Amino acid sequence: METLVRHLVEPIVSDPEAVSVQAVEGESVVMLELVVAPDDKEVIEGDKGRTLRAIRNILSAAAGRRKATLDLVDEHGEFDEE
């Protein structure tokens, strides 16, 4: 799942080296945290959250029966307001 998120995010950000994905995978849940450069947060969030929502939809489809969540966090691991 981490590879999929990287594959979707790195081409659209200006600093792909700053992309970091942390995952916790369980039997029925996959939780991912995405960190990007501060300047790229607007790109990932997109117009009214559309880009981030689209990435989440693709992730959910790829997760199959498991529930997949993706949160955009800052470099300190704190959640951003959506």
BAFI-3210 file (N, C-alpha, C; in Angstrom, 3 decimals, decimal comma, padded with zeros to 6 digits):
// residues 82
n [1|2|3|4|5|6|7|8|9|10|11|12|13|14|15|16|17|18|19|20|21|22|23|24|25|26|27|28|29|30|31|32|33|34|35|36|37|38|39|40|41|42|43|44|45|46|47|48|49|50|51|52|53|54|55|56|57|58|59|60|61|62|63|64|65|66|67|68|69|70|71|72|73|74|75|76|77|78|79|80|81|82]
n.u [000,807|001,968|003,699|001,906|000,659|002,891|003,461|001,261|001,442|004,071|004,541|003,011|003,843|006,131|008,463|009,493|011,256|010,699|008,470|006,870|005,694|003,976|002,932|000,501|-000,447|-003,097|-005,091|-007,653|-007,569|-005,935|-003,848|-002,586|-000,164|000,601|003,244|004,260|006,224|005,925|005,168|003,879|001,496|-000,918|-001,166|-001,616|-003,959|-005,650|-008,389|-010,747|-010,224|-010,320|-008,240|-006,900|-009,052|-009,543|-007,191|-007,546|-009,834|-008,847|-006,994|-008,714|-010,090|-007,997|-007,402|-009,199|-011,043|-010,247|-010,319|-009,226|-007,350|-006,187|-004,213|-003,241|-000,453|001,611|005,190|005,809|004,145|001,607|-001,870|-003,288|-005,681|-008,641]
n.v [-001,193|001,223|001,678|002,090|004,515|006,225|006,045|007,355|009,920|011,081|011,927|014,287|016,207|018,900|018,344|015,393|013,922|014,537|013,159|010,976|007,916|006,281|003,194|001,145|-002,016|-004,163|-007,111|-006,509|-003,819|-001,031|001,521|004,583|007,176|010,179|012,265|015,288|017,868|021,145|023,082|021,540|020,671|021,949|021,088|018,341|018,321|019,597|021,045|021,871|019,505|017,442|016,032|014,596|013,087|011,544|010,003|008,569|007,100|005,406|003,985|002,685|001,016|-000,627|-001,909|-003,910|-006,158|-005,120|-002,217|000,886|003,713|007,035|009,576|012,952|014,283|016,552|017,223|016,598|014,633|015,388|015,781|017,401|020,003|019,367]
n.w [000,000|000,717|-001,397|-003,498|-002,732|-002,783|-005,528|-006,587|-005,475|-005,696|-008,479|-008,666|-006,888|-006,054|-004,726|-004,619|-003,047|-000,450|000,237|002,416|003,671|006,131|007,363|008,955|009,100|009,542|010,117|009,209|008,672|007,167|007,881|006,892|006,934|005,444|004,566|003,233|001,622|003,024|001,089|-000,785|000,221|-000,494|-003,119|-002,825|-001,294|-003,061|-004,975|-002,791|-001,416|-003,255|-004,645|-002,608|-001,698|-003,992|-004,100|-001,752|-002,452|-004,490|-003,001|-001,184|-002,942|-003,761|-001,415|-001,023|000,877|003,267|005,403|004,428|005,381|004,897|006,016|005,924|007,288|009,210|009,257|011,848|012,597|013,261|012,771|009,953|009,520|007,751]
ca.u [000,000|002,853|004,206|000,813|000,510|004,060|003,292|000,241|001,763|005,359|004,527|002,271|004,443|007,351|009,603|009,192|012,148|010,128|007,295|007,075|004,460|004,077|001,763|000,232|-001,370|-003,677|-005,833|-008,829|-007,409|-004,654|-003,818|-001,402|000,065|001,355|003,939|004,847|006,819|004,882|004,708|003,105|000,232|-002,032|-001,278|-002,208|-005,336|-006,390|-009,545|-011,714|-009,904|-010,614|-007,094|-006,716|-010,199|-009,332|-006,148|-008,186|-010,730|-008,011|-006,446|-009,792|-010,342|-006,869|-007,343|-010,100|-011,953|-009,750|-010,632|-008,005|-007,437|-004,997|-004,238|-002,155|000,079|002,795|006,458|005,881|003,170|000,350|-002,860|-003,674|-007,129|-009,105]
ca.v [000,000|002,381|001,876|002,662|005,928|006,928|006,073|008,351|011,249|011,638|012,676|015,551|017,166|019,523|017,782|013,982|013,377|014,828|012,307|009,890|007,192|005,332|002,318|000,133|-002,937|-005,212|-008,116|-005,929|-002,376|-000,465|002,945|005,214|008,592|010,772|013,519|015,932|019,173|022,142|023,738|020,598|020,300|022,445|020,238|017,075|018,552|019,923|021,915|021,400|018,150|016,463|015,177|013,686|012,178|010,607|009,071|007,686|006,179|004,404|003,170|001,829|-000,013|-001,559|-002,619|-005,062|-006,290|-004,338|-000,796|001,666|005,133|007,818|010,887|013,875|014,810|017,392|016,528|016,214|013,577|015,951|015,812|018,699|020,218|019,165]
ca.w [000,000|000,750|-002,753|-004,288|-002,363|-003,344|-006,980|-006,902|-004,950|-006,139|-009,741|-008,633|-005,958|-006,572|-004,009|-004,360|-002,025|000,868|000,458|003,360|003,964|007,230|007,318|009,966|008,461|010,367|009,368|008,570|008,529|006,736|008,198|006,324|007,168|004,346|004,852|002,051|001,910|003,323|-000,134|-001,591|000,874|-001,303|-004,306|-002,408|-000,885|-004,267|-004,882|-001,784|-000,979|-004,310|-004,953|-001,484|-001,728|-005,105|-003,671|-000,772|-003,168|-005,150|-001,915|-000,688|-003,943|-003,764|-000,137|-001,057|002,022|004,402|005,424|004,254|005,699|004,569|006,653|005,607|008,537|009,005|009,494|013,258|012,814|013,707|011,712|009,408|009,437|006,372]
c.u [000,860|003,362|003,150|000,650|001,679|003,922|002,275|000,667|003,020|005,307|003,843|002,843|005,729|008,607|009,326|010,078|011,580|008,917|007,672|005,725|004,753|002,798|001,713|-000,832|-001,809|-004,420|-007,005|-008,703|-006,006|-004,729|-002,504|-001,368|001,001|001,944|004,528|005,457|005,701|004,323|003,814|001,769|-000,980|-002,248|-001,980|-003,660|-006,203|-007,542|-010,587|-011,483|-010,097|-009,455|-006,866|-007,845|-010,044|-008,272|-006,724|-009,107|-009,951|-007,439|-007,498|-010,100|-009,238|-006,811|-008,267|-011,035|-011,505|-010,187|-009,313|-008,264|-006,111|-005,166|-003,021|-001,709|001,270|004,045|006,642|004,887|001,836|-000,597|-003,130|-005,187|-007,539|-010,287]
c.v [001,271|002,711|002,514|004,148|006,738|007,096|007,142|009,770|011,853|012,384|014,046|016,584|017,737|018,960|016,317|013,348|013,566|013,956|011,149|009,249|006,186|004,500|001,398|-000,767|-004,000|-006,188|-007,509|-004,428|-002,043|001,028|003,521|006,681|009,106|012,101|014,026|017,249|020,189|022,836|022,839|020,208|020,752|021,585|018,930|017,252|018,904|020,876|021,296|019,941|017,074|015,513|014,160|012,660|011,130|009,573|008,079|006,669|005,062|003,444|002,208|000,702|-001,066|-002,402|-003,836|-005,067|-005,482|-002,886|-000,031|003,121|005,795|009,192|011,684|014,502|015,706|016,601|016,091|015,115|014,074|016,064|017,242|018,791|020,067|020,014]
c.w [000,000|-000,653|-003,648|-003,992|-002,914|-004,860|-007,397|-006,534|-005,562|-007,470|-009,669|-007,669|-006,552|-005,911|-003,663|-003,297|-000,617|001,196|001,375|003,657|005,064|007,225|008,517|009,358|009,442|009,494|008,606|008,308|008,032|007,013|007,681|006,683|006,084|004,792|003,542|002,496|002,154|002,073|-000,982|-000,967|000,072|-002,531|-003,952|-001,999|-002,084|-003,998|-003,957|-001,390|-002,025|-004,595|-003,848|-001,430|-002,838|-004,746|-002,665|-001,439|-003,859|-004,113|-001,362|-001,660|-003,943|-002,490|-000,100|000,139|003,229|004,282|005,359|004,603|005,352|005,186|006,224|006,919|008,237|009,394|010,942|013,594|013,326|012,521|011,279|009,419|007,974|006,050]
res [m|e|t|l|v|r|h|l|v|e|p|i|v|s|d|p|e|a|v|s|v|q|a|v|e|g|e|s|v|v|m|l|e|l|v|v|a|p|d|d|k|e|v|i|e|g|d|k|g|r|t|l|r|a|i|r|n|i|l|s|a|a|a|g|r|r|k|a|t|l|d|l|v|d|e|h|g|e|f|d|e|e]
***
